[in-house]
């Protein structure tokens, strides 16, 4: 007797998910954001509409992962919170992060990275990431080096912003790129914009995945530049930690570094968005400043500001699609999922579920400081055995940046969306359009 198949969406519902959810998300940029596409998504409220589409489809197919009716690709969408937990808890096997789509995108600039690796070599690379990024510790062992880097660059940024009277996104992004180059390679790399531009060029190609050929010579030059930087590893940098870490066979250390730069770039977006929210939410700003004033950790552990970043990533995840691919057939209660099947978790559907989450569309960082939402898939850094290994480092750097920004300066929105705390926040946050007025605090 043949195994029962999972529920399959109709051709019409498959088209709704592809055109209303997948296409807008990919258009915004899965590897590096496209500013114009983000702006268009904000104006047309495409991300909010995508959540509504998933909710409607889930209402029609309430049980088990839903297979899409596609002619070639075997693809499932996860719609139930308990199924999200199953997929993430059972990664990387049988739910491998190395999906075909992710391989096609990331191979443009990091073909041997842990995210698209499988088997024993993946284990070797994952262990290396966890060692260097200090995954299990909320305060990285190199925090005494990293915190001054963040404070130094933010203060330089603020001097120029006060002089100009404004802080646009582009200026913040430039300062943040200096932070991430210094954190990864050391102070000598602060001005190495060429390396960032080279990586961004390849990341833009990665947005096209299968549809664009790999620039193999550019990728080789990037890898050579990174190897040169690693050879010059400065004490107190991730490069130095990488040089000192034990490396198993197939570790390919240089090919792990682009992911850190990629992830830290998205981290800057989260930090700036968090600043914009604090500027428009006086109660949250007051709570943040109380924490800063009472801090005894030297800005190394600021729980409320970390919660602010997590809440911004819940509201506007920089990676809204978690992708997996089955390494073998997987039996679910409602049927069998075949081997080689793509699995999609669209996180905004769960992050913005106002049927189950209090203040789902509002800024409520306190949720991350309690167990109120435990058991619900709020997964801005994924979860389970393949949770983002740099999660704690990201929270350290962003909370330090926010503390440096708001402790001695006041801000107001000059351009961009006005985020009203009394109203639901938009489904898309167009940080590219934001300019903040800046002045010294009285």
Steps between C-alpha positions, in 0.01 A plus 500: 500500500657834397578752771246778549617830350493832682222747415569685175393854425284562197656660196331829594626496860847403381495801267385724787794390715752530218385840373388656826760367744806352330536748213484822709740356758752397235458834322601687817826303497568172683878556514534878486206737516391697194408847632248578228324167547485554877354846443240362258408222743448761771280721281286208379498323839613180328638333812177552694306364203731197488421419863128526422540261205677239713231531767225446243674197349565354846130533575422279201770242581527492882686171546863419432753658261343596170646379171486742208378393159817555296601319180866438591596606852373310804419779743316522832392799709487467879183656640461367855720617792563146622625405154744793508638359825534154342688628195742718698559239773579235238746707300746432341371144453251423357431873443822631347568877484687433174196537274547519125393866496736596781791319332433683176489839676791465742734321259549836330725609788547218755474158330649308794316679778337305782151616398514300177706207627384151593632193677823482702652810339201704616566390856863610473400843367221548752737428790744756360227767483387427854856524632577830331162663560477378861151374429411380849593821684290818508817708537767411245845435649632784281237748618771715660634557148168519314311745723757781462497449122124552489514800734785658305325477163162610635649805672679600178170458317317716755754783478432528127125452547473780759702729275267423208189486716390170352579129484388327179513124454794515258723673756408247767566213259848634417586520870360154561712354219805642676387329820457164335834514315682590822318228696573234238853597391634769731551876494713496183192394298280791608534685169506194272184590312628308197458167678143588601417613146639177355291290738189711430544451127498124547211516745296689240570214260393262776156666501454342156609153617472259203423778253844661498837333436761511775776759456770246575790743459339758728423228753861382484624857555270537801628175644859611446431834671347324796796263525733801501294660776504182706877485465512850656259413780513762774460404867143560613341422162294206378782431255738448793248271669466309173878465469523359852207258473558128431395409147387161382537360150300702248449800729575752220538789746520777238167392354327543835590869530269646229202377699610705801523813284166417337327446835654807664380712208142394575572566866562867422158521340343359818689749717389801293141380492511455878625858536214627281249313716648629826488854364126469441419301818572726800426237767740252340765770465463589868537133598810469281661805657421374850680178417799688358520728805494204736730275298793342685613270217686762295227467233586133454164368616195725458195269514237761416688635198566145384127439532437810289712354220325163526163674486599696189613175338168344593310785339727527195717187465801554277469132401123445469530158334661205679583235241559129553516196273430142602792256485262201516124432502336642814181355645251752638168425666316604182729334248846447357731781392735375226879519505645806329193708588547870564352624828408868548429673831372853437582658835287819474190280506588382850665823619190706414227254607267724699274204579767355729745780579430799720586826323601310188518818292647726767844548648510299823861409590385381843377178338864392464564547872219268615376150417169636369553383141701185573394219272401734216740514202660842532815412311687804362826302534343166409514246784604150595837339421560734206405824675710791375838451674558877508175590679663610825773696321236681295310597815821617668596728211154642432416569865836673546433712192155600623637592842768715338242672282229588750693556823615851409291600199140570408345407168190580298368370172571746219417268210349154476215315668358636826462194721206578728502294823121529515452335161604165346851520356533444123590163356803647323757737650668706228816601685648636175257792506568597863692812603517589867562844645777494763587729787689481828288414802447787739 
